[in-house]
Each structure stands twice: as C-alpha cells, then as structure tokens.
Amino acid sequence: MLPYWSLFLKDLGFDAKQIGWLIAVMTCTRIVAPNIWGWLADKTNQRLYIIRVGASLGFLFFLGIFISQQFIWLAIVIFCYSFFWNAILAQFEVITLTHLADKRSTYSHVRLWGSIGFIGAVALMGVIFDYLNIRYLPHAIAFFMLMIWLSTIWVKERPAQAHLEATQGLLEIVKQPAVIAFFLVSFLLQISHAPYYVFFSIHLDEYSYSRALIGQLWALGVLAEVVIFIYMHRIMRSYSLRTIFLISFFITAMRWLIIAYCTQYLGLVILAQCAHAFSFGALHAAAIEVVHRYFGGGHEGQGQALYSASSFGAGGAVGAVLSGYLWANLGASSTFAMSAVVCLLALAIAFICFRSQEFQKSDS
C-alpha cells in the first residue's frame, strides 16, 4: 500500500493537502483503536480471536472503496477499515513474543518475513503499474487483505496459560520519565517519517523515476530492513538499546537530508534507502524490546497499543497533515529537511532521557 497509495490518490485528482488528510485519517485510528483492542486483549486473553475479527472486518470495510471514490466517502471507508485493521498489528507483536518465550531476542527473525512479503509485493506491483492503470491498486490491496484474513485462521493458539496479573499499575509504568520520553521520541520519529510515507513516491515520480524503479527503491529499503533483522539479536547483545536508538536517529536524519537535496542522484537515493535498516528496522526492533521490558508484567497488550498509538497513530497522523501543508506551501526539499530537524530533536531527547536500566544491554 505505502509505495503506491499516494500515487493512486493523486491519480484520482486529490491535491497534496487532501492526500495528507486521507492518510492522516488512516493513521489517526491508531491513536484510539490499538488501546481499545489492547485493553480488551489483556482483559480477555483472547488475542488471536481479536486478530481474526479485526482482519475480517478490516477487509469487509475496505471493500467500500469500490462503491465510491469521492473524498468524504473515501475518508469514511479508510476510517472504518483501519479501525479494525489496527486491532491486528500490536496484538500480533504480543503473540509473537509469547510464542518465542525466552528466545524473544530472535523476534527479528520472525518479523523479517513481513519485510520479505513487502519486497515481493512492491517489486511485482511496480512492474505491473508501469503497464496497468494505478486505479487497480485497491483490487490488489483487497486481495492481500483477504489472504491475511485467511492466514489468521491457520495461526495456532498456544496452550492456555494462566493470565498474568500485573505487578505494577499501568499508570505507574507510563508516568516514569524514561517511558514518557520513549513515547515522545516514537511520536517524533513517525512525524519525521510522514513525508516519506506520504510523498516519497510522488517525489520520485516528479523526477521521472519509472514506477518499476520506484517499487524497486521501496523494496531495497525493506531489503536493508531484512538484513538488519537477521542480525538484530546479535546487535542487541553487543550494544545497549540507548546506543541503538542514538545511532539510528542520526542515520535517519541524514537519510531525510539526502532525499531533500539529492533526489536527482540515483546512487545517493539508493544509499538513503539502505538507511531504512536503521530508520525502521533497528528502531522498531529496539522499541518492541523496550515495551516488553517495561510492560511485560501483565500490561504488554496495552503497552504495545500505546507504542502503536503514540508513534504510528498520533505521530503518523500529525506528520501526514503537516507534510501535506508543508509540501503544498514550501515544496519537497523543505518538507524533508524539516523531517531531519524533527529526527535530531528526537535524538537529543533520547540522549538525555534514555539512561535507565531498561535501555541497557539485553541478556536474552
């Protein structure tokens, strides 16, 4: 969806501000929905059932896109489908870590298969959309969503376990300064990513990159993410989470500056896409570990939901709207330069606040 959704919306005739708002609708449901589903999952301990319901209803609501593609109707469809779609993501993180048990450091080896699926999809669709109208994109998305729904039926439930009683209140965990700082930098990181997710394909298209090449560049970024996922368990044993965050924030800021001012140079764009290994791969794996360390005593579902809400939800929504206005008023270079500034602000906060025991090396 990400590489081609903005191109699809542009083809429908929407301007930069409208595209920003439509993508913000999709991401803003992550502010509320994951917390509702996370609370329900922690209370009922029926995570897999919630995932199946979310996948099925998300798919069914998405089919509304074939009824009309007017701005208001599209916003309603996106809101409804993404509300249920967001029931899935955070809870699958919890299920994965639960299955891994004391081998959770190998989480990244499981997560990389999502990245491999992404690579295959965007590379294939990039070639297809060089020959086929981009307006067939919703058909492809609907097909993949149907496959996801069916795949949830085949996921096996672990044998019933005793429900973990929380040893510490959720509010008590959340109000710790390091946790507040973690959610704040996650929020800022996704604001900095918003122009990339919303306008990167449009940006490349304006530089006359073919849609096949655009898909390949997106795939390259995720390939870099796969490579770091393979080695992430070793990296987390060798370096503290704080160090991983600081290095990754710096590399991410440099990535946005390259995209801001050097898009005409394919070699530098390739280098920027390789930096996705850090700007998403390393940061996401480290963030999942932070949530497990702080919220693992009975609040993990809500912890994952809060992480999703503060980053992909609030950060993504605010960033999508802001990037739409910046893009329309200041242009591409200034928009990506502002992303770099926001990322450096997140780096400064992490440098000051990420000093607690939970940000040190993992023993697992």
URBELCOR-V402822 format. One record per backbone hydrogen bond with DSSP energy under -1.0 kcal/mol. NH is the residue of the N-H (numbers start at 1). CO is the residue of the C=O. E is the energy in kcal/mol with one decimal. If there is no record, write none. Layout:
((NH & CO & E) (NH & CO & E))
This chain:
((5 & 1 & -2.4) (8 & 4 & -2.4) (9 & 5 & -2.5) (10 & 6 & -2.4) (11 & 7 & -2.2) (12 & 8 & -1.3) (13 & 10 & -1.5) (14 & 9 & -1.8) (19 & 15 & -2.6) (20 & 16 & -2.4) (21 & 17 & -2.2) (22 & 18 & -2.6) (23 & 19 & -2.2) (24 & 20 & -1.9) (25 & 21 & -2.2) (26 & 22 & -1.3) (27 & 23 & -1.9) (28 & 24 & -3.0) (30 & 27 & -1.5) (31 & 28 & -1.7) (33 & 29 & -2.4) (36 & 32 & -1.9) (37 & 33 & -2.7) (38 & 34 & -2.8) (39 & 35 & -2.3) (40 & 36 & -2.2) (41 & 37 & -2.6) (42 & 38 & -2.4) (43 & 39 & -1.9) (44 & 40 & -2.5) (45 & 41 & -2.5) (50 & 46 & -2.0) (51 & 47 & -2.4) (52 & 48 & -2.2) (53 & 49 & -2.3) (54 & 50 & -2.7) (55 & 51 & -2.6) (56 & 52 & -2.2) (57 & 53 & -2.5) (58 & 54 & -2.3) (59 & 55 & -1.9) (60 & 56 & -2.2) (61 & 57 & -2.6) (62 & 58 & -1.8) (63 & 59 & -1.2) (64 & 61 & -1.8) (65 & 62 & -2.2) (66 & 63 & -1.8) (67 & 64 & -1.6) (74 & 70 & -3.0) (75 & 71 & -2.3) (76 & 72 & -2.1) (77 & 73 & -2.6) (78 & 74 & -2.6) (79 & 75 & -2.3) (80 & 76 & -2.5) (81 & 77 & -2.8) (82 & 78 & -2.4) (83 & 79 & -1.6) (84 & 80 & -1.2) (85 & 81 & -2.5) (86 & 82 & -2.1) (87 & 84 & -1.7) (88 & 85 & -1.6) (92 & 88 & -2.2) (93 & 89 & -1.3) (94 & 90 & -1.5) (95 & 91 & -2.4) (96 & 92 & -2.4) (97 & 93 & -2.3) (98 & 94 & -2.4) (99 & 95 & -2.4) (100 & 96 & -2.0) (101 & 97 & -1.6) (103 & 100 & -2.6) (106 & 103 & -2.2) (107 & 104 & -2.0) (109 & 106 & -1.5) (110 & 107 & -1.3) (111 & 107 & -2.5) (112 & 108 & -1.7) (113 & 110 & -1.5) (114 & 111 & -1.2) (115 & 111 & -1.0) (116 & 112 & -2.3) (117 & 113 & -2.1) (118 & 114 & -2.0) (119 & 115 & -2.5) (120 & 116 & -2.3) (121 & 117 & -2.3) (122 & 118 & -2.8) (123 & 119 & -2.2) (124 & 120 & -2.0) (125 & 121 & -2.9) (126 & 122 & -2.0) (127 & 123 & -1.5) (128 & 124 & -2.2) (129 & 125 & -2.8) (131 & 128 & -1.7) (132 & 128 & -2.6) (136 & 133 & -1.8) (137 & 134 & -2.0) (140 & 136 & -1.3) (141 & 137 & -2.4) (142 & 138 & -2.7) (143 & 139 & -1.9) (144 & 140 & -2.3) (145 & 141 & -2.5) (146 & 142 & -2.1) (147 & 143 & -2.0) (148 & 144 & -2.1) (149 & 145 & -2.4) (150 & 146 & -2.4) (151 & 147 & -2.3) (152 & 148 & -1.6) (173 & 169 & -1.6) (174 & 170 & -2.7) (175 & 171 & -2.1) (176 & 173 & -1.5) (180 & 176 & -2.5) (181 & 177 & -2.4) (182 & 178 & -2.0) (183 & 179 & -2.4) (184 & 180 & -2.2) (185 & 181 & -2.7) (186 & 182 & -2.0) (187 & 183 & -2.1) (188 & 184 & -2.5) (189 & 185 & -2.5) (190 & 186 & -1.8) (191 & 187 & -1.7) (192 & 188 & -2.2) (193 & 189 & -1.3) (194 & 190 & -1.2) (197 & 193 & -2.3) (198 & 194 & -2.9) (199 & 195 & -2.6) (200 & 196 & -1.4) (203 & 199 & -3.3) (204 & 200 & -2.5) (205 & 201 & -2.5) (206 & 202 & -2.2) (208 & 205 & -1.6) (209 & 204 & -2.3) (214 & 210 & -2.5) (215 & 211 & -2.3) (216 & 212 & -2.1) (217 & 213 & -2.4) (218 & 214 & -2.1) (219 & 215 & -2.5) (220 & 216 & -2.4) (221 & 217 & -1.9) (222 & 218 & -1.8) (223 & 219 & -2.4) (224 & 220 & -2.3) (225 & 221 & -1.5) (226 & 222 & -2.2) (227 & 223 & -2.1) (228 & 224 & -2.0) (229 & 225 & -2.1) (230 & 226 & -1.9) (231 & 227 & -1.2) (235 & 231 & -2.2) (236 & 232 & -2.6) (238 & 234 & -1.5) (239 & 235 & -2.4) (242 & 359 & -2.2) (244 & 240 & -2.0) (245 & 241 & -2.6) (246 & 242 & -2.5) (247 & 243 & -2.5) (248 & 244 & -2.2) (249 & 245 & -2.6) (250 & 246 & -1.9) (251 & 247 & -2.4) (252 & 248 & -2.3) (253 & 249 & -2.2) (254 & 250 & -2.0) (255 & 251 & -2.0) (256 & 252 & -2.0) (257 & 253 & -1.6) (258 & 254 & -1.9) (259 & 255 & -2.1) (260 & 256 & -2.1) (261 & 257 & -1.9) (262 & 258 & -2.7) (265 & 262 & -1.8) (269 & 265 & -2.0) (270 & 266 & -2.5) (271 & 267 & -1.8) (272 & 268 & -2.5) (273 & 269 & -2.3) (274 & 270 & -1.9) (275 & 271 & -1.2) (276 & 273 & -1.5) (277 & 274 & -1.7) (278 & 275 & -1.6) (279 & 275 & -2.4) (280 & 276 & -1.9) (281 & 276 & -1.8) (282 & 277 & -2.3) (283 & 278 & -1.3) (284 & 280 & -3.2) (285 & 281 & -2.2) (286 & 282 & -2.3) (287 & 283 & -2.2) (288 & 284 & -2.5) (289 & 285 & -1.6) (290 & 286 & -2.1) (291 & 287 & -2.5) (292 & 288 & -2.0) (293 & 289 & -2.3) (294 & 290 & -2.2) (295 & 291 & -2.9) (296 & 292 & -1.2) (299 & 295 & -1.5) (303 & 299 & -2.7) (304 & 300 & -2.9) (305 & 301 & -1.9) (306 & 302 & -2.7) (307 & 303 & -2.2) (308 & 304 & -2.5) (309 & 305 & -2.9) (310 & 306 & -2.7) (311 & 307 & -2.0) (313 & 308 & -2.2) (314 & 309 & -4.0) (316 & 311 & -1.4) (317 & 313 & -2.6) (318 & 314 & -2.7) (319 & 315 & -2.3) (320 & 316 & -2.2) (321 & 317 & -2.1) (322 & 318 & -2.6) (323 & 319 & -2.8) (324 & 320 & -1.7) (325 & 321 & -1.8) (326 & 322 & -2.9) (327 & 323 & -2.8) (328 & 324 & -1.9) (329 & 325 & -2.0) (330 & 326 & -3.4) (331 & 326 & -1.3) (335 & 331 & -1.5) (336 & 332 & -2.4) (337 & 333 & -2.2) (338 & 334 & -2.1) (339 & 335 & -1.3) (340 & 336 & -1.6) (341 & 337 & -1.8) (342 & 338 & -2.4) (343 & 339 & -2.2) (344 & 340 & -2.1) (345 & 341 & -1.8) (346 & 342 & -1.9) (347 & 343 & -2.0) (348 & 344 & -2.1) (349 & 345 & -2.1) (350 & 346 & -2.5) (351 & 347 & -2.6) (352 & 348 & -1.7) (353 & 349 & -2.6) (354 & 350 & -2.3) (355 & 353 & -1.9) (359 & 356 & -1.6) (360 & 357 & -1.9) (362 & 236 & -1.6))
